[in-house]
Every structure is written in C-alpha cells, then in structure tokens.
Amino acid sequence: MKYEFGWTFLNKETGKLRRIVSFSFNKGDKIMMLNSENKINKDKLNFMVNGVSFNMILVEHGSFMMGATEEQEAPKDVEKPAHKVIITRDYYIGETLVTQELFKAVMGDFPLFFEPSGFKGEDLPVEHAYRTYFQEFIGALNWKLRTVLAGKKFRLPTEAEWEFAARGGNKSKGYKYAGSNNLCEVAWYSENSNNETHPVAKLKPNELGIYDMSGNVSEWCQDKFYEYSHTPQTNPIGLKNITDPIEINHEGLRICRGGSWYNEATLCRVSDRGYITPMPTACIGMRLVLSDCVYETPDENAYDTHMSEEEKLYRKLCVPHYLDQVFVHDLGEGIVLVKHVMGTDFKPRYLMDKETKCAYEFISDSEILLTVTDEDIDWDSLKGQPQEVLDIAKAHSFHFSGYIHQYYNGVAEVEWWLNPDGVYDIYEEGGCMPDDKEVNLFGAIDRKGKVVKKFRLKKMTCRFQNRSCVGPGMEISSYGLGKFICSSK
C-alpha cells in the first residue's frame, strides 16, 4: 500500500488547485519517513516534488582509506598520500544524479538567467549551470520539503562523503571505479558515451545501490581544493580554515568528482580529483546529500562569556558548512548580505559586518522585518492605498521580498514590495520602472539594519547608467545614495 502526503494551494486568479509538495512512502519496501525523534530508520527515503520522485540512499558512518590506494592505478599527485578518513555521522546520498526533470520541478518558480543543460531530456542529468544555480536549487528544495525533513537538510556532499559513498561505504569491495573494475559496466565515459550524457540509472549501481558515481557527469562537492596529508582526518572538508563569507561562497577552485561522458577512464576512478572554477560546463552536474548536520555549529562553551549576541551570531554564520549552503552578496563597505530561500524568492536574512565581526537578523523565519517599527513608516505616503497593502505594512511583512542595495557612507537603501504585480516597463535608455499597479516603499538602513530614513511610497522613474535590470546588490537610489539618475513623482 502506498501512502502519500501533500499540500495543495488554491490559485485565486485561475481558480485551480495546485499541489506543490508531497512526500510518499511504501509500506514494506524500506521507504519510510523520518520519525518524530529525527532518527533514520530505513535504508532508502523517497521524496516527491511537484509529481517528480527521487530516492536517497543511506550511507552508514565508518572509516576508509581516501586517495591513492593500491587498486587506483597511476594516480595523480593530488590524490596522494592515501590517508585514513573517519565519517562519524550517517547520511543519505542521491540514488541518482539530479535530473533535469527534478531540477525543473523544484526551480519552476525561480527564474534563471539562462536554461541549464546542453543535452536535453527529463531523465538526463542536469548540467551546464553555474554552481550557484545548483545551490539555489538546494535551497529551494529544502524550502519545499521543509515540513517533512524533520530538521535535516539537503546539500552538496563533502569530498570525503562523496568518495566514501562511491567506494561503496562499509560494503566496499575495493573496486577501481564506483561499483566495478570494468568501467563499461558502471559508467558513460569517452569510449562509450557517443559524446553525450545518458539517462541516469541505466548501468550497474555500486555496492550501495548508487548509480553513475563514475562517468556521465562529474559532481560538485562542497570543498575547495586542498592538499592531502598523512594525518588521519575526521569529517574533513576543504573550507574549514576559511572565514571570509564572500570567499567561501564565491571564490577559488572547487572540487568535482567522478569523471564524465567526455573523460577518459582514468578520470572516472573513485579517487580521482577534479578541481575547477565554479563556472558552467556540460561535464558537471550534482548529486544530493541529506543529513542532520548541514554545518558544524561552534561549541557554545568556546564562546567568550563577554561576547555579545551579535558577535555570537557572526561566528555561527561564518562556519563554512553553513555559508556554502546559502547565497551571499557583497554590499560594499565590509557588509555582507546572507540570503535564504523563503517562499518563491531569496530573502535578505542577515547582515554581516566584517569590520566589527557582528551579524544582525534583518528578517525572521516567518518573513517579518525585525528592524522596522510602525514609527519607521511614513503612513501619510500610504494614504489612499488598498487595505490589504496597509495590512502588509502594519504586519512588517517581507512576503513579497525586495532588495537591500549597496552601502554608501554606512547607509543602504531598502526597497520593500507591498504589492508587486511583476510587470515592468522597459525604457529605451535601458532602465526599468514599476508600473502604476505596484506599491513599493523605499527606506534606508545603517550597518546594523536599523532604519535611518523612514519607509515611504514613491513612484520611481529611474534612468540608470549602463544597466539593463535591477538585481540584488545593484546600486539603485531614491535618496541619492547610488550611481543612478533618479527622479520621483
């Protein structure tokens, strides 16, 4: 018997019901939910998003020799030395690569700058996308399935988690490739791929029942590139010595594993290490991991007893495991914006001040502006607006999102949408402006997110220099703070 749970919402404009998230499991076939104590109790989990199903395979904790072990013929120097790695936590890993069908099911509500994947097909792996797009996918997936994950989170695997799973975990038979010493049994690579990707799960799986961990497309890991050492490692990740949030999120060579349809056999070995700048390529896709620990929380006892709450929050947010899962933007003057996926948009969750090493919560998990009071709103400017607009303002709701723009002399403008209709007029000058149906408030905040200029309704006409659109972190201003030529009606 199959059980399925879901959430259905009414679209008021079309009058149609839309099921956006569901979770299913089958009695007796080892596919179960997480129980109320957040313990994993079966070998496989099945999830469904917008009608698209995918499985996650349990990898039990254990230890292994990582890198250039004896069966890995002609290893590269970056695979040396072989060293012991201990994985102390169970985790789940995708039974297959993320397919284009799943990517579209999750990201349908989120516009991208271009369509990912050079090879088209629902059951083909998604590829040729910026690494940040894959992170956006993960954030959106965590949001859509938040009610059934029991505190767990999807993320990219660490390099050590990837290799442990590729080798077969505790069931490893010591193969050269993921599941076999005969590459053609388990992988699409240069000799058999016909220079293209192939549908997932068509070849033999490895010892854990995971497909395509060698070949088809390489797979992004969380780690930046780092050199191996002889020292045994516990839950290693190549980000732990980096503390700058911008550097963690955007810069440096990133690890990719497994080889692809384009690569020769040696690059499909389980110990082979690829590393590349995080740019789109038709050879790299992704595989999900699900676990209790998305990032390592600092030991509370390690905090200085005199440390402020803002300093504690900054330290917590600076953990690389965390910052690699979210999206950060440099707002200038040492201020970093941390954005979370909420609803159908990426919302400005925290402000991090790199100079003072303090962080401030800007909106709550329930999308409420935490630094705005009724006194920070120019209510006279909202006279004549519909009651539903006034209700949103009174609730300090950031449900429709908005932007925090660049800082200038310690001040940044905030654009707060109360009633966006999504329609914009494009001017010959290359600019854009909200049309008359939109209700947008503009205010200004300081480095701590405190309001220093009241939010007020302004009908904006902006003609800006050498820009074609407005986006997060771009320099717009109704107060003369940015590099725009603006006039208000």
C-alpha positions, 0 to 999 in steps of 0.5 A: 500500500502506498501512502502519500502526503501533500499540500495543495494551494488554491490559485485565486486568479485561475481558480485551480488547485495546485499541489506543490509538495508531497512526500510518499512512502511504501509500506514494506519496501524500506521507504519510510519517513523520518520519525518524530525523534529525527532518527533514520530508520530505513535504508532508502527515503523517497521524496516527491516534488511537484509529481517528480520522485527521487530516492536517497540512499543511506550511507552508514558512518565508518572509516576508509582509506581516501586517495591513492590506494593500491587498486587506483592505478597511476594516480595523480599527485593530488590524490596522494598520500592515501590517508585514513578518513573517519565519517562519524555521522550517517547520511543519505546520498542521491540514488541518482544524479539530479535530473533535469526533470527534478531540477525543473520541478523544484526551480519552476518558480525561480527564474534563471538567467539562462536554461541549464543543460546542453543535452536535453531530456527529463531523465538526463542529468542536469548540467551546464549551470553555474554552481550557484544555480545548483545551490539555489536549487538546494535551497529551494528544495529544502524550502519545499520539503521543509515540513517533512525533513524533520530538521535535516537538510539537503546539500552538496556532499563533502569530498570525503562523503562523496568518495566514501559513498562511491567506494561503496561505504562499509560494503566496499569491495575495493573496486577501481571505479564506483561499483566495478573494475570494468568501467563499461559496466558502471559508467558513460565515459569517452569510449562509450558515451557517443559524446553525450550524457545518458539517462541516469540509472541505466548501468550497474549501481555500486555496492550501495545501490548508487548509480553513475558515481563514475562517468556521465557527469562529474559532481560538485562537492562542497570543498575547495581544493586542498592538499592531502596529508598523512594525518588521519582526518575526521569529517574533513572538508576543504573550507574549514580554515576559511572565514571570509563569507564572500570567499567561501561562497564565491571564490577559488577552485572547487572540487568535482568528482567522478569523471564524465561522458567526455573523460577518459577512464582514468578520470572516472576512478573513485579517487580521482580529483577534479578541481575547477572554477565554479563556472558552467560546463556540460561535464558537471552536474550534482548529486544530493546529500541529506543529513542532520548536520548541514554545518558544524555549529561552534561549541557554545562553551568556546564562546567568550562569556563577554561576547555579545549576541551579535558577535555570537551570531557572526561566528555561527554564520561564518562556519563554512558548512553553513555559508556554502549552503546559502547565497551571499552578496557583497554590499560594499563597505565590509557588509555582507548580505546572507540570503535564504530561500523563503517562499518563491524568492531569496530573502535578505536574512542577515547582515554581516559586518566584517569590520566589527565581526557582528551579524544582525537578523534583518528578517525572521523565519516567518518573513517579518522585518525585525528592524522596522517599527510602525514609527519607521513608516511614513503612513501619510505616503500610504494614504489612499492605498488598498487595505490589504497593502496597509495590512502588509505594512502594519504586519512588517511583512517581507512576503513579497521580498525586495532588495537591500542595495549597496552601502554608501557612507554606512547607509543602504537603501531598502526597497520593500514590495507591498504589492508587486504585480511583476510587470515592468516597463522597459525604457529605451535608455535601458532602465526599468520602472514599476508600473502604476499597479505596484506599491513599493516603499523605499527606506534606508538602513545603517550597518546594523539594519536599523532604519535611518530614513523612514519607509515611504511610497514613491513612484520611481522613474529611474534612468540608470547608467549602463544597466539593463535590470535591477538585481540584488546588490545593484546600486539603485537610489531614491535618496541619492545614495547610488550611481543612478539618475533618479527622479520621483513623482 
